[in-house]
């Protein structure tokens, strides 16, 4: 009878995790370098298209008119690819967070105030319920704000005719929770299950990297993000962040 293989030691587990991290770091570095190599000639193409467009400003013939339309098409595609590359670089880059004890409620309110004019323009009412007893949490303020703003932007886009966006915080024994809830169009289970997959998007022209990047930022904080949604009822994103060990 064959005896069961011994369980891996803590040192072996740590070594395996480190190997995976090294592989991820190398893949992220190569992906970033490739994106940069593409972006440089793309910028040159875009600039030359703009110069050609200037040369054809005084349209004199149907042929020149057709050429001008083709140039405009190339310029738009260059712009679209530029945005996609920028989003990809943001997604692929290796994140070294500067974690500091932070008042999550204060960060949430600052981001809401910043996002407020865009919400007003879209007829979106922002309502907040923030736990006044919320303990401090370890955050990289800049990275986390980008993630939170992206969740609010996603909520706004799901309410093209306006609606209500609820932001709530609460604390449990071992973590702090942030809820972003919209009254938008919602989505089915299959779509919700793919929301954090890279390049998956339900929006025309979307890069499909906004929510995956948000998830990476949350995970880099030692937290997790989940989504619940119902078609025509709305969507709730839940962000859970760990409390510092001394606060458990």
N, C-alpha and C positions, 0 to 999 in steps of 0.2 A: 504493500500500500504506500503510495507516494505521500510524503508529508507535505503539508501546506507551505507555501513560500513564506518566509518571514516578512512581517510588515516593515515597510521602509522606516528608517530612523529619521529623527528630526533633521539631522544633518543632510541625509540623502534627499529629503523633501525640500529643504532649503536650496540645495544644489540644483535640483530639478527646476524649481521656481526661478532661480537665477539664470539658468540656461534659457528658459522661455523668455525671460525679460531681455536677455542679451539678443536673442533672435528677433524679438519685437523691435528693439532699439535699432538693429541693423536694417530691418525691413522699413521702418519709419524713416531712417536716414536716406536710404536709397530712393524711396518714394518721393521724399521731399526734394532730393537732388534732381530726379527726373522731372518733377513738376516745374522746378526752376528752369531747367533746360528747355522745356516747352514754352514757358511764359516769355522768355527773352525774344525768340523769333516771332512769337505771336504779337508782341508789342510792336515789333518792326513792321510786320504786315499791316497792322491796324494803322500805324502812322502813315505808311505809304498810301493806304486807301484814302485817308483823310486828305493827303496832298493831291491825289488824283481827283477827289471830289471838288477840291478848290479849283483845279484846272478846268473842270467842266461846269462851273457855276453858270457861265453864260451859254445855255443850251442853244445850239444853232441848227440841229437836225434831229430827225427821229432816231438815227443811229446813236448819236450822242446821248439822247434821252434814255435809250435802252441801256447803254453803258453805265450811265449814272445810277440807274435803278439796281444794276448788278453790283456796283460798288457799294451802294447802301446796304444791300443784302450781306455782302462780305463783312462790312463793318459791324453789322448787328451780330453776326455769328462770332466774330472776333471778341466782341464785348461779352457775349454769352459764355464763351470758352474762358475768358479772363475771370469772370465771376466763379465759374466752376473750379478753376485752378486755385483761386484764392480760398474757396471753401474747402477744397481738398487739402491744401497746405495747412489750414487751421485744424482740420480733422486728424491729419497724419503726424503733426509735430509732437515731439516728446515733451511732456509737461512736467516741469519741476516746480511744484507749488510752494509758495511762500505762505505757510499756514500760520495764522495769528488768531488769538482769542478774539472773537467778534460777536457783536450784538446782531443777531440775524434779523430781528425786527427792524432795526435801524437801516440795515442794508436793503431790506424789502421795501421800506418806505421811500428811500432815496431812489430806488429803481422805478417804483410806481410813479413818483413825481416826474422823473425823467421821461417815462413812457406816456404820461398823462396827455400831452397835446396830441399825440398820434391816436390815442384811444378816443379822445373827444372828436377828432376829425372822422373817425370810423363809427361814431355813434355807439361806442362801447362804454358802459358804465363800470367802473372799477370799485368793488366793495371789498374792504379788508377787515378781517377778524384776527387780530394778533394777540397771542397769549402774553399777558403782561408779566407772567412769572417765568418767562423763557430764560433758561440759563445760556451762558456763552457757548459758542461752538467754534471749532477750529476751521477757519476759512482762508482761502486765497481770495481776497475781496474782488479783485479785477476779474479773475477767471469765473468765480461764482456769479458775479453780476451779469456777465455775458450769457451764462447758461440760463439764468432766471429771465432775462430780457427776451431770450429766444423762446422760452415757454409762453410768455405773454404775447409775443408776436404771433406765434403759432395759434394761440387762442383767438386773437383778433382776426386772423385770416379765416378761421372757421366760422366767423360770424359776419359774412359779407353785408348783411342788412342791419348790423348792429346787434346788441345784446348785452348781457351782463357777464363780467369777469369777477369771480370771487377768489381772493387770495387769503389763505388762512394758515396760521402756524399753531403748533401744539407740541407739548413735550410729554414723552413717556419715560419709563425707567431708564432705558439705555440709549434713547435717540431722540432727536428733534424732527418733527415732520413739517413739511411745507406743502400745502395743497394749492394747485392752480386749477380752477374749475370754470369752464365756460358753458354758455347756453347755446352753443353752435350746432352745426349739422351732425356732429357725432360721426361714428364709423362702426362698421361691423367687426366681429371678433377677428376675422382673418386679417383685415387691414390693421387693426390695433396690434396684432402679434408681430407685424413687420415694421412698426413705426421707428424702431431703433436700428433697423438694418441699413447699412450704408448704401446710398444711391436709390433707396426706395422713396418715392414721393407721389403724393396724390394731387400735387399742384402743377399745373402746366408751366413748364420752364423751371421748375424747382430742381435744385441740385441733389436733394435727398441726403444732405449731410448735416443739416441743422440739428435735428434731434439726436442723431448718432454722436455728434460732437458734444451736445449737452450731456448725454449719458456718460461719455468718457470723462468729462469734467467732474460730474457727480461721483463716479466710481473712483477717480483719482483722489477725491476727498475721503475715501473709505465709505461712501454712502451708496445708495441705490435709488433708482427711479422706476416707477411702474405707471401703467396707464389703464384706466377703466373708461369705457365709452358705450354709448347707446345711440343708434341712428335716430336723428331728429330730436334727441334729448340733450346732447352735450357730452363733454369729455372732462375727465379729471386726471391730472398728472399728480402723482404723489412722490415727493422727494424725501428720503429718510437720511439723516446725517447722524453719525455717531457722536455721543458726548465724550469729552476728554475723560480718560480713565479715572481721574480723581473725583469726577462728578457722578460716577455710577453709584 
